[in-house]
Amino acid sequence: MFKKISTVFGATAIILGLMVAAGSAGDCDGKCMELANDLPTMLMVAGTGLAMMIAGVFFILVGQNKR
């Protein structure tokens, strides 16, 4: 049961982390640059997304570990 929960949680974390990292700039195709994030905020949000993806990989590896 733990293996399935860990794998599902890891996959969800990877997907959500990818979506967070992809949307880190916060702009809308250059038409509203005044609403875009500044560089430190963009790097912080992108780093959070990357950390979520790394944690997701960790949980998937733990879930696939055979004991």
C-alpha positions in Angstrom: 0.0 0.0 0.0 2.8 2.4 0.9 4.5 1.8 -2.5 1.4 2.8 -4.4 0.8 5.9 -2.3 4.5 7.0 -2.6 4.4 6.5 -6.3 1.2 8.4 -6.8 2.4 11.3 -4.6 5.7 11.4 -6.4 4.0 11.5 -9.8 1.7 14.3 -8.6 4.7 16.3 -7.2 6.5 16.0 -10.5 3.5 17.2 -12.6 2.8 20.1 -10.2 6.5 21.0 -10.0 6.7 21.1 -13.8 3.6 23.4 -14.0 5.0 25.7 -11.3 8.4 25.9 -13.0 6.8 26.5 -16.4 4.7 29.4 -15.1 7.4 31.0 -13.0 7.7 34.2 -15.1 4.0 35.1 -14.5 3.6 37.0 -17.8 1.1 36.6 -20.6 3.0 36.5 -23.9 4.5 40.0 -23.5 1.2 41.8 -23.7 1.2 42.7 -20.0 4.8 42.9 -18.9 3.9 45.2 -16.0 2.2 42.1 -14.4 5.3 39.9 -14.9 7.4 38.7 -11.9 10.8 40.3 -11.3 13.9 38.2 -11.6 14.3 37.2 -7.9 10.7 36.2 -7.6 10.9 34.2 -10.9 14.0 32.3 -9.7 12.4 31.6 -6.3 9.2 30.2 -7.9 11.2 28.2 -10.5 13.5 26.8 -7.7 10.4 25.7 -5.8 9.1 23.9 -8.9 12.5 22.2 -9.3 12.5 21.2 -5.7 9.0 19.7 -6.1 10.2 17.7 -9.1 13.3 16.4 -7.3 11.1 15.4 -4.3 8.7 13.6 -6.7 11.5 11.6 -8.2 12.7 10.7 -4.7 9.2 9.5 -3.7 8.9 7.4 -6.8 12.3 5.8 -6.2 11.3 5.1 -2.6 8.0 3.6 -3.8 9.8 1.4 -6.4 12.4 0.2 -3.9 12.0 -3.5 -3.3 12.6 -4.8 0.2 
